[in-house]
Amino acid sequence: METSVYQINKGINKPVEFKGLKAQYIWYLGGALLALLVLFAILFICGVNTFICLGIILALGAYVVTYVYKLSHTHGQYGLMKKMAKRSIPTTVKSYSRKEFTGLKK
């Protein structure tokens, strides 16, 4: 029975980490690489030259990998989710009546 070459570091109450990527960024990178594979298949089926396909996919792949690693190091495990959730918080809350406040009890 062979042992895996890659190590997945996981401890109690620690996020899954693989080659420096933390938590959900592993899934983001996997999804992006799968999308690049589909893009390569589409370009190849459309008749684009194989070397041009490879050049496009390699360039986009390098960009995606560096971008996901940058996101992982910048925001950490939950930072990107917090950033996306922060957009949904309204800047101001307007109330045109006092009904909400007059019905409050101590």
C-alpha positions in Angstrom: 0.0 0.0 0.0 1.5 3.3 -1.1 1.5 6.4 1.1 0.5 9.7 -0.3 3.3 12.1 -1.4 1.2 15.1 -0.5 0.6 16.0 3.1 -2.6 17.6 4.3 -2.0 19.3 7.6 -5.1 19.1 9.8 -5.3 19.4 13.5 -8.0 19.9 16.1 -9.9 23.2 15.3 -7.5 24.0 12.5 -8.5 24.6 8.9 -7.5 22.2 6.2 -4.3 23.4 4.5 -2.8 22.1 1.3 0.4 23.6 0.0 -0.3 26.9 1.6 -3.9 27.2 0.6 -6.4 27.4 3.4 -10.0 26.1 3.7 -12.3 27.2 0.8 -9.4 28.4 -1.4 -8.6 24.8 -2.2 -12.1 24.5 -3.7 -11.7 27.8 -5.6 -8.5 26.7 -7.2 -9.9 23.3 -8.1 -13.0 24.9 -9.7 -10.9 27.3 -11.6 -8.6 24.6 -12.9 -11.6 22.5 -13.9 -13.0 25.6 -15.8 -9.6 25.9 -17.6 -9.8 22.3 -18.6 -13.3 22.8 -20.1 -12.1 26.0 -21.9 -9.2 24.0 -23.4 -11.6 21.4 -24.7 -13.9 24.0 -26.2 -11.0 25.8 -27.9 -9.6 22.5 -29.2 -13.0 21.4 -30.5 -13.4 24.8 -32.2 -10.2 24.1 -34.2 -7.8 26.5 -32.6 -4.2 25.5 -32.9 -3.0 23.3 -30.1 0.0 25.5 -29.2 -2.2 28.6 -29.1 -4.7 26.6 -26.8 -1.8 25.6 -24.5 -0.4 29.1 -24.4 -3.8 30.6 -23.4 -4.5 27.9 -20.8 -1.0 28.1 -19.3 -1.2 31.9 -19.1 -4.6 31.8 -17.5 -3.6 29.0 -15.2 -0.6 30.8 -13.9 -2.8 33.9 -13.3 -5.5 31.9 -11.5 -3.0 30.1 -9.3 -1.2 33.3 -8.2 -4.5 35.1 -7.7 -5.9 32.3 -5.5 -2.7 32.1 -3.5 -2.8 35.9 -3.1 -6.4 35.8 -1.8 -5.5 33.0 0.6 -2.6 34.9 2.1 -4.4 38.2 2.1 -7.7 37.2 3.6 -7.0 34.0 5.5 -9.5 31.3 6.3 -12.7 33.5 6.7 -11.6 36.9 5.5 -13.0 36.6 2.0 -16.4 35.4 3.3 -16.4 38.4 5.7 -15.5 40.7 2.9 -18.4 39.4 0.8 -20.8 39.6 3.8 -19.7 43.2 4.5 -21.2 44.3 1.1 -24.6 43.1 2.1 -24.7 45.3 5.3 -26.6 48.5 4.6 -24.8 51.7 5.3 -27.8 53.4 6.9 -31.1 52.3 8.3 -34.0 54.6 7.8 -37.2 54.5 9.8 -40.1 56.8 9.0 -42.2 55.9 12.0 -41.7 55.6 15.7 -43.8 52.5 16.0 -40.8 50.2 16.3 -39.4 52.2 19.3 -42.6 52.9 21.2 -43.6 49.2 21.5 -40.3 48.3 23.2 -40.4 47.2 26.8 -37.6 47.2 29.4 
